[in-house]
Amino acid sequence: MSAVWPYVTPGIPDQLFEQLPGIPMSQREVRLLLLGYLRLLPDAILWDIGAGTGTIAIEAGLLCPAGKVVAVERDEEVASLIQTNCDRFGVTNVEIVVGNAPECFDQLPYAPTCVLIEGGRSLKELLSEAWVRLQSEGHIVVTASNFEALYAISETFASLHVRNVEVAQPTVNRLETRGNRQILKSVDPIFILSGDKLG
């Protein structure tokens, strides 16, 4: 348990994570949804592809102390940021791999029971290569921030015969103070797609 976040519930406030300018971070409300869609078991093996700041990897590591999380990030400086955040929260079950996905998949430890892909250049290839390595009865969650990505994911899910597909496009607003007024500001919308590998 971390002194920074001593709670058993997920939902670490964004400002508690170390950040770098321009590096994407799953905001707390979206992170909570993604963790729910991942359906992690206590001994889950999660591949977090394009881990960014490491928020999902860290929250999953805290939720599943008997599990393993592999955080894949192509940029060494960003990978170092993930390690800083792991140290900050006392998370020891996250392995950080610096590499380009999907080329680095053969070097990743453990066959995953869950895969999270938050964007990427070649979504179809990423999905297909992750799917091959996903354990039977495993679960995959993918995010899309535009219709082109949504279409690519939907098409790939169909060709891979992903089962129990769920799609959500949540709307999240946060209270912000601007001058002497408080307003609700919308968090950038995303699509969340998930499904199972059966048999």
PyRosetta script that sets phi, psi and omega in degrees:
from pyrosetta import init, pose_from_sequence

init()
pose = pose_from_sequence("MSAVWPYVTPGIPDQLFEQLPGIPMSQREVRLLLLGYLRLLPDAILWDIGAGTGTIAIEAGLLCPAGKVVAVERDEEVASLIQTNCDRFGVTNVEIVVGNAPECFDQLPYAPTCVLIEGGRSLKELLSEAWVRLQSEGHIVVTASNFEALYAISETFASLHVRNVEVAQPTVNRLETRGNRQILKSVDPIFILSGDKLG")
pose.set_psi(1, 142.7)
pose.set_omega(1, -174.8)
pose.set_phi(2, -97.9)
pose.set_psi(2, 141.1)
pose.set_omega(2, 174.4)
pose.set_phi(3, -68.2)
pose.set_psi(3, -28.2)
pose.set_omega(3, -180.0)
pose.set_phi(4, -71.5)
pose.set_psi(4, -38.3)
pose.set_omega(4, 179.7)
pose.set_phi(5, -137.8)
pose.set_psi(5, 87.5)
pose.set_omega(5, -174.1)
pose.set_phi(6, -83.4)
pose.set_psi(6, 7.4)
pose.set_omega(6, -173.8)
pose.set_phi(7, -92.0)
pose.set_psi(7, 155.4)
pose.set_omega(7, 176.7)
pose.set_phi(8, -88.1)
pose.set_psi(8, -14.4)
pose.set_omega(8, 180.0)
pose.set_phi(9, -82.4)
pose.set_psi(9, 146.8)
pose.set_omega(9, 174.7)
pose.set_phi(10, -76.9)
pose.set_psi(10, 174.3)
pose.set_omega(10, 177.8)
pose.set_phi(11, 110.1)
pose.set_psi(11, 40.6)
pose.set_omega(11, 179.0)
pose.set_phi(12, -61.8)
pose.set_psi(12, 129.8)
pose.set_omega(12, 178.1)
pose.set_phi(13, -59.2)
pose.set_psi(13, 141.4)
pose.set_omega(13, -176.2)
pose.set_phi(14, -53.5)
pose.set_psi(14, -39.7)
pose.set_omega(14, -174.1)
pose.set_phi(15, -69.4)
pose.set_psi(15, -11.4)
pose.set_omega(15, 177.8)
pose.set_phi(16, -80.7)
pose.set_psi(16, -14.0)
pose.set_omega(16, 177.5)
pose.set_phi(17, -88.7)
pose.set_psi(17, 140.2)
pose.set_omega(17, 169.4)
pose.set_phi(18, -67.8)
pose.set_psi(18, 141.7)
pose.set_omega(18, -177.4)
pose.set_phi(19, -135.5)
pose.set_psi(19, 159.1)
pose.set_omega(19, 172.9)
pose.set_phi(20, -119.9)
pose.set_psi(20, 141.6)
pose.set_omega(20, 179.0)
pose.set_phi(21, -57.6)
pose.set_psi(21, 134.1)
pose.set_omega(21, 175.9)
pose.set_phi(22, 82.9)
pose.set_psi(22, -4.7)
pose.set_omega(22, 179.8)
pose.set_phi(23, -92.6)
pose.set_psi(23, 123.7)
pose.set_omega(23, -176.0)
pose.set_phi(24, -65.3)
pose.set_psi(24, 149.0)
pose.set_omega(24, 178.0)
pose.set_phi(25, -139.9)
pose.set_psi(25, 131.2)
pose.set_omega(25, 174.6)
pose.set_phi(26, -68.8)
pose.set_psi(26, 117.3)
pose.set_omega(26, -178.6)
pose.set_phi(27, -70.1)
pose.set_psi(27, 154.9)
pose.set_omega(27, -169.1)
pose.set_phi(28, -49.6)
pose.set_psi(28, -48.8)
pose.set_omega(28, -176.3)
pose.set_phi(29, -64.0)
pose.set_psi(29, -40.5)
pose.set_omega(29, 177.3)
pose.set_phi(30, -69.0)
pose.set_psi(30, -40.5)
pose.set_omega(30, 178.6)
pose.set_phi(31, -58.3)
pose.set_psi(31, -42.7)
pose.set_omega(31, 178.7)
pose.set_phi(32, -60.8)
pose.set_psi(32, -42.2)
pose.set_omega(32, 177.6)
pose.set_phi(33, -64.0)
pose.set_psi(33, -45.5)
pose.set_omega(33, -179.3)
pose.set_phi(34, -61.9)
pose.set_psi(34, -42.1)
pose.set_omega(34, 178.1)
pose.set_phi(35, -61.9)
pose.set_psi(35, -38.0)
pose.set_omega(35, 176.6)
pose.set_phi(36, -65.1)
pose.set_psi(36, -43.6)
pose.set_omega(36, 179.5)
pose.set_phi(37, -68.3)
pose.set_psi(37, -26.6)
pose.set_omega(37, 179.4)
pose.set_phi(38, -68.2)
pose.set_psi(38, -25.8)
pose.set_omega(38, -180.0)
pose.set_phi(39, 49.0)
pose.set_psi(39, 58.1)
pose.set_omega(39, -176.4)
pose.set_phi(40, -72.6)
pose.set_psi(40, 135.7)
pose.set_omega(40, 171.1)
pose.set_phi(41, -90.5)
pose.set_psi(41, 162.1)
pose.set_omega(41, -177.9)
pose.set_phi(42, -55.9)
pose.set_psi(42, -30.4)
pose.set_omega(42, -179.0)
pose.set_phi(43, -109.9)
pose.set_psi(43, 29.3)
pose.set_omega(43, -177.2)
pose.set_phi(44, -59.5)
pose.set_psi(44, 150.2)
pose.set_omega(44, 170.6)
pose.set_phi(45, -117.4)
pose.set_psi(45, 106.5)
pose.set_omega(45, -175.0)
pose.set_phi(46, -106.4)
pose.set_psi(46, 130.0)
pose.set_omega(46, 166.9)
pose.set_phi(47, -98.8)
pose.set_psi(47, 120.3)
pose.set_omega(47, 176.1)
pose.set_phi(48, -105.6)
pose.set_psi(48, 100.8)
pose.set_omega(48, -174.0)
pose.set_phi(49, -91.3)
pose.set_psi(49, 121.6)
pose.set_omega(49, -174.7)
pose.set_phi(50, 77.3)
pose.set_psi(50, 55.5)
pose.set_omega(50, -168.6)
pose.set_phi(51, -69.3)
pose.set_psi(51, -17.6)
pose.set_omega(51, 176.7)
pose.set_phi(52, 57.5)
pose.set_psi(52, -123.4)
pose.set_omega(52, -177.8)
pose.set_phi(53, -73.3)
pose.set_psi(53, -18.2)
pose.set_omega(53, 178.6)
pose.set_phi(54, 94.0)
pose.set_psi(54, 12.6)
pose.set_omega(54, -174.9)
pose.set_phi(55, -62.0)
pose.set_psi(55, -44.5)
pose.set_omega(55, -179.9)
pose.set_phi(56, -67.6)
pose.set_psi(56, -45.8)
pose.set_omega(56, -179.6)
pose.set_phi(57, -57.7)
pose.set_psi(57, -42.5)
pose.set_omega(57, -178.0)
pose.set_phi(58, -69.0)
pose.set_psi(58, -46.2)
pose.set_omega(58, 179.3)
pose.set_phi(59, -63.5)
pose.set_psi(59, -40.2)
pose.set_omega(59, 177.7)
pose.set_phi(60, -65.2)
pose.set_psi(60, -40.9)
pose.set_omega(60, 177.5)
pose.set_phi(61, -60.5)
pose.set_psi(61, -40.2)
pose.set_omega(61, 178.1)
pose.set_phi(62, -69.5)
pose.set_psi(62, -38.1)
pose.set_omega(62, -179.8)
pose.set_phi(63, -71.1)
pose.set_psi(63, -31.0)
pose.set_omega(63, -174.1)
pose.set_phi(64, -123.6)
pose.set_psi(64, 69.8)
pose.set_omega(64, -177.3)
pose.set_phi(65, -61.3)
pose.set_psi(65, -22.3)
pose.set_omega(65, 177.1)
pose.set_phi(66, -90.5)
pose.set_psi(66, -2.3)
pose.set_omega(66, -179.2)
pose.set_phi(67, -95.7)
pose.set_psi(67, -175.9)
pose.set_omega(67, 179.6)
pose.set_phi(68, -133.8)
pose.set_psi(68, 139.6)
pose.set_omega(68, 178.0)
pose.set_phi(69, -123.8)
pose.set_psi(69, 130.3)
pose.set_omega(69, 175.1)
pose.set_phi(70, -111.0)
pose.set_psi(70, 113.8)
pose.set_omega(70, -179.3)
pose.set_phi(71, -99.4)
pose.set_psi(71, 115.7)
pose.set_omega(71, -178.3)
pose.set_phi(72, -102.1)
pose.set_psi(72, 125.5)
pose.set_omega(72, 179.5)
pose.set_phi(73, -143.4)
pose.set_psi(73, 134.2)
pose.set_omega(73, -174.3)
pose.set_phi(74, -81.1)
pose.set_psi(74, -22.3)
pose.set_omega(74, -174.9)
pose.set_phi(75, -99.2)
pose.set_psi(75, 126.1)
pose.set_omega(75, -176.9)
pose.set_phi(76, -63.3)
pose.set_psi(76, -37.9)
pose.set_omega(76, 179.4)
pose.set_phi(77, -65.1)
pose.set_psi(77, -39.2)
pose.set_omega(77, 178.6)
pose.set_phi(78, -70.2)
pose.set_psi(78, -38.9)
pose.set_omega(78, 176.2)
pose.set_phi(79, -60.4)
pose.set_psi(79, -38.1)
pose.set_omega(79, 176.6)
pose.set_phi(80, -64.2)
pose.set_psi(80, -36.7)
pose.set_omega(80, 176.4)
pose.set_phi(81, -63.4)
pose.set_psi(81, -41.1)
pose.set_omega(81, 177.5)
pose.set_phi(82, -60.0)
pose.set_psi(82, -43.8)
pose.set_omega(82, 179.2)
pose.set_phi(83, -62.9)
pose.set_psi(83, -40.3)
pose.set_omega(83, 176.9)
pose.set_phi(84, -58.7)
pose.set_psi(84, -44.5)
pose.set_omega(84, 179.5)
pose.set_phi(85, -68.6)
pose.set_psi(85, -37.0)
pose.set_omega(85, 175.2)
pose.set_phi(86, -60.0)
pose.set_psi(86, -46.4)
pose.set_omega(86, 179.0)
pose.set_phi(87, -61.7)
pose.set_psi(87, -41.1)
pose.set_omega(87, -178.8)
pose.set_phi(88, -59.2)
pose.set_psi(88, -38.8)
pose.set_omega(88, -177.3)
pose.set_phi(89, -99.9)
pose.set_psi(89, 5.2)
pose.set_omega(89, 177.7)
pose.set_phi(90, 67.2)
pose.set_psi(90, 30.5)
pose.set_omega(90, -178.9)
pose.set_phi(91, -90.6)
pose.set_psi(91, 123.2)
pose.set_omega(91, -176.1)
pose.set_phi(92, -115.2)
pose.set_psi(92, -3.0)
pose.set_omega(92, -176.8)
pose.set_phi(93, -104.6)
pose.set_psi(93, 23.0)
pose.set_omega(93, 175.2)
pose.set_phi(94, -109.2)
pose.set_psi(94, 122.7)
pose.set_omega(94, 173.8)
pose.set_phi(95, -102.5)
pose.set_psi(95, 128.4)
pose.set_omega(95, -177.7)
pose.set_phi(96, -101.8)
pose.set_psi(96, 127.4)
pose.set_omega(96, 179.4)
pose.set_phi(97, -118.2)
pose.set_psi(97, 123.2)
pose.set_omega(97, 175.8)
pose.set_phi(98, -90.4)
pose.set_psi(98, 118.4)
pose.set_omega(98, -179.5)
pose.set_phi(99, 177.3)
pose.set_psi(99, 164.1)
pose.set_omega(99, 176.9)
pose.set_phi(100, -89.8)
pose.set_psi(100, 128.6)
pose.set_omega(100, 175.8)
pose.set_phi(101, -90.4)
pose.set_psi(101, 141.7)
pose.set_omega(101, 5.3)
pose.set_phi(102, -92.8)
pose.set_psi(102, 3.1)
pose.set_omega(102, -175.9)
pose.set_phi(103, -57.0)
pose.set_psi(103, -30.8)
pose.set_omega(103, -176.2)
pose.set_phi(104, -86.0)
pose.set_psi(104, -3.8)
pose.set_omega(104, -173.4)
pose.set_phi(105, -57.6)
pose.set_psi(105, -36.5)
pose.set_omega(105, -179.0)
pose.set_phi(106, -66.3)
pose.set_psi(106, -20.6)
pose.set_omega(106, 179.8)
pose.set_phi(107, -92.9)
pose.set_psi(107, -4.4)
pose.set_omega(107, -176.8)
pose.set_phi(108, -76.4)
pose.set_psi(108, 140.3)
pose.set_omega(108, 177.4)
pose.set_phi(109, -76.5)
pose.set_psi(109, 148.9)
pose.set_omega(109, 172.7)
pose.set_phi(110, 68.7)
pose.set_psi(110, 138.1)
pose.set_omega(110, 171.7)
pose.set_phi(111, -82.9)
pose.set_psi(111, 128.3)
pose.set_omega(111, -172.5)
pose.set_phi(112, -76.7)
pose.set_psi(112, 148.3)
pose.set_omega(112, 169.2)
pose.set_phi(113, -95.3)
pose.set_psi(113, -19.0)
pose.set_omega(113, 178.1)
pose.set_phi(114, -141.7)
pose.set_psi(114, 144.4)
pose.set_omega(114, 175.8)
pose.set_phi(115, -131.8)
pose.set_psi(115, 134.4)
pose.set_omega(115, 173.1)
pose.set_phi(116, -119.3)
pose.set_psi(116, 126.0)
pose.set_omega(116, 176.6)
pose.set_phi(117, -123.0)
pose.set_psi(117, 115.3)
pose.set_omega(117, 178.6)
pose.set_phi(118, -107.1)
pose.set_psi(118, 82.7)
pose.set_omega(118, 179.0)
pose.set_phi(119, 79.4)
pose.set_psi(119, -174.7)
pose.set_omega(119, -178.3)
pose.set_phi(120, 146.2)
pose.set_psi(120, 162.8)
pose.set_omega(120, -176.4)
pose.set_phi(121, -72.3)
pose.set_psi(121, -46.3)
pose.set_omega(121, -177.0)
pose.set_phi(122, -118.0)
pose.set_psi(122, 80.0)
pose.set_omega(122, -174.1)
pose.set_phi(123, -60.0)
pose.set_psi(123, -40.2)
pose.set_omega(123, -179.1)
pose.set_phi(124, -60.9)
pose.set_psi(124, -45.8)
pose.set_omega(124, 179.5)
pose.set_phi(125, -67.0)
pose.set_psi(125, -43.9)
pose.set_omega(125, 178.5)
pose.set_phi(126, -57.1)
pose.set_psi(126, -49.5)
pose.set_omega(126, -179.8)
pose.set_phi(127, -61.2)
pose.set_psi(127, -47.3)
pose.set_omega(127, -178.0)
pose.set_phi(128, -62.1)
pose.set_psi(128, -44.1)
pose.set_omega(128, -178.7)
pose.set_phi(129, -70.0)
pose.set_psi(129, -37.6)
pose.set_omega(129, 177.3)
pose.set_phi(130, -67.4)
pose.set_psi(130, -37.9)
pose.set_omega(130, -178.6)
pose.set_phi(131, -61.6)
pose.set_psi(131, -41.1)
pose.set_omega(131, 179.5)
pose.set_phi(132, -59.4)
pose.set_psi(132, -35.3)
pose.set_omega(132, -175.0)
pose.set_phi(133, -91.2)
pose.set_psi(133, -15.4)
pose.set_omega(133, 179.8)
pose.set_phi(134, -66.8)
pose.set_psi(134, 132.2)
pose.set_omega(134, 179.2)
pose.set_phi(135, -62.7)
pose.set_psi(135, 152.9)
pose.set_omega(135, 173.7)
pose.set_phi(136, -58.9)
pose.set_psi(136, 141.2)
pose.set_omega(136, -174.1)
pose.set_phi(137, 71.8)
pose.set_psi(137, 12.8)
pose.set_omega(137, 179.1)
pose.set_phi(138, -79.7)
pose.set_psi(138, 171.4)
pose.set_omega(138, -175.1)
pose.set_phi(139, -129.6)
pose.set_psi(139, 140.5)
pose.set_omega(139, -179.3)
pose.set_phi(140, -127.1)
pose.set_psi(140, 139.6)
pose.set_omega(140, 178.3)
pose.set_phi(141, -131.1)
pose.set_psi(141, 132.3)
pose.set_omega(141, -177.3)
pose.set_phi(142, -134.4)
pose.set_psi(142, 141.4)
pose.set_omega(142, 176.5)
pose.set_phi(143, -111.0)
pose.set_psi(143, 152.9)
pose.set_omega(143, 177.3)
pose.set_phi(144, -137.6)
pose.set_psi(144, 138.3)
pose.set_omega(144, -179.8)
pose.set_phi(145, -108.3)
pose.set_psi(145, 0.6)
pose.set_omega(145, 179.1)
pose.set_phi(146, -150.0)
pose.set_psi(146, 168.1)
pose.set_omega(146, -176.0)
pose.set_phi(147, -68.2)
pose.set_psi(147, -32.5)
pose.set_omega(147, 178.8)
pose.set_phi(148, -62.7)
pose.set_psi(148, -44.3)
pose.set_omega(148, 178.1)
pose.set_phi(149, -66.4)
pose.set_psi(149, -41.2)
pose.set_omega(149, 178.1)
pose.set_phi(150, -58.2)
pose.set_psi(150, -44.9)
pose.set_omega(150, 179.2)
pose.set_phi(151, -63.8)
pose.set_psi(151, -45.0)
pose.set_omega(151, -179.5)
pose.set_phi(152, -61.0)
pose.set_psi(152, -41.8)
pose.set_omega(152, 179.5)
pose.set_phi(153, -67.0)
pose.set_psi(153, -46.1)
pose.set_omega(153, -179.5)
pose.set_phi(154, -59.5)
pose.set_psi(154, -44.9)
pose.set_omega(154, 179.7)
pose.set_phi(155, -63.1)
pose.set_psi(155, -42.4)
pose.set_omega(155, -179.2)
pose.set_phi(156, -69.6)
pose.set_psi(156, -40.5)
pose.set_omega(156, 175.8)
pose.set_phi(157, -56.4)
pose.set_psi(157, -42.8)
pose.set_omega(157, -179.3)
pose.set_phi(158, -64.8)
pose.set_psi(158, -44.7)
pose.set_omega(158, -177.7)
pose.set_phi(159, -69.2)
pose.set_psi(159, -28.0)
pose.set_omega(159, 179.3)
pose.set_phi(160, -87.2)
pose.set_psi(160, -5.3)
pose.set_omega(160, -177.5)
pose.set_phi(161, 60.6)
pose.set_psi(161, 44.3)
pose.set_omega(161, 175.0)
pose.set_phi(162, -65.3)
pose.set_psi(162, 135.8)
pose.set_omega(162, -176.7)
pose.set_phi(163, -108.5)
pose.set_psi(163, 161.8)
pose.set_omega(163, 178.1)
pose.set_phi(164, 52.9)
pose.set_psi(164, 45.6)
pose.set_omega(164, -176.2)
pose.set_phi(165, -69.5)
pose.set_psi(165, 135.7)
pose.set_omega(165, 173.9)
pose.set_phi(166, -125.3)
pose.set_psi(166, 141.7)
pose.set_omega(166, 177.5)
pose.set_phi(167, -133.5)
pose.set_psi(167, 132.2)
pose.set_omega(167, 177.2)
pose.set_phi(168, -137.2)
pose.set_psi(168, 149.2)
pose.set_omega(168, 173.9)
pose.set_phi(169, -132.6)
pose.set_psi(169, 83.3)
pose.set_omega(169, -174.4)
pose.set_phi(170, -73.3)
pose.set_psi(170, 151.8)
pose.set_omega(170, 174.0)
pose.set_phi(171, -114.7)
pose.set_psi(171, 123.6)
pose.set_omega(171, -178.4)
pose.set_phi(172, -125.5)
pose.set_psi(172, 134.2)
pose.set_omega(172, 175.6)
pose.set_phi(173, -124.2)
pose.set_psi(173, 144.7)
pose.set_omega(173, 178.4)
pose.set_phi(174, -121.7)
pose.set_psi(174, 142.7)
pose.set_omega(174, 176.4)
pose.set_phi(175, -75.1)
pose.set_psi(175, 127.9)
pose.set_omega(175, 177.7)
pose.set_phi(176, -131.2)
pose.set_psi(176, 149.2)
pose.set_omega(176, 176.2)
pose.set_phi(177, -101.0)
pose.set_psi(177, 127.3)
pose.set_omega(177, 176.7)
pose.set_phi(178, -127.8)
pose.set_psi(178, 109.2)
pose.set_omega(178, -174.7)
pose.set_phi(179, 66.1)
pose.set_psi(179, -124.3)
pose.set_omega(179, 179.0)
pose.set_phi(180, -104.8)
pose.set_psi(180, 17.8)
pose.set_omega(180, -179.6)
pose.set_phi(181, -120.2)
pose.set_psi(181, 152.6)
pose.set_omega(181, 173.8)
pose.set_phi(182, -111.3)
pose.set_psi(182, 132.6)
pose.set_omega(182, -180.0)
pose.set_phi(183, -130.3)
pose.set_psi(183, 160.8)
pose.set_omega(183, 172.3)
pose.set_phi(184, -96.7)
pose.set_psi(184, 121.1)
pose.set_omega(184, -179.7)
pose.set_phi(185, -109.7)
pose.set_psi(185, 132.0)
pose.set_omega(185, -178.0)
pose.set_phi(186, -75.6)
pose.set_psi(186, 137.7)
pose.set_omega(186, 172.5)
pose.set_phi(187, -81.2)
pose.set_psi(187, 142.5)
pose.set_omega(187, -179.0)
pose.set_phi(188, -49.5)
pose.set_psi(188, 126.1)
pose.set_omega(188, -177.7)
pose.set_phi(189, -72.9)
pose.set_psi(189, 146.9)
pose.set_omega(189, 174.7)
pose.set_phi(190, -137.4)
pose.set_psi(190, 162.0)
pose.set_omega(190, 170.5)
pose.set_phi(191, -101.5)
pose.set_psi(191, 140.2)
pose.set_omega(191, 175.9)
pose.set_phi(192, -118.2)
pose.set_psi(192, 122.8)
pose.set_omega(192, 177.5)
pose.set_phi(193, -120.6)
pose.set_psi(193, 136.9)
pose.set_omega(193, 179.4)
pose.set_phi(194, -142.7)
pose.set_psi(194, 160.7)
pose.set_omega(194, 178.7)
pose.set_phi(195, -173.4)
pose.set_psi(195, 173.6)
pose.set_omega(195, -174.3)
pose.set_phi(196, -113.4)
pose.set_psi(196, 151.1)
pose.set_omega(196, 171.3)
pose.set_phi(197, -103.3)
pose.set_psi(197, 106.3)
pose.set_omega(197, -176.5)
pose.set_phi(198, -102.7)
pose.set_psi(198, 144.3)
pose.set_omega(198, 175.5)
pose.set_phi(199, 76.9)
pose.dump_pdb("model.pdb")
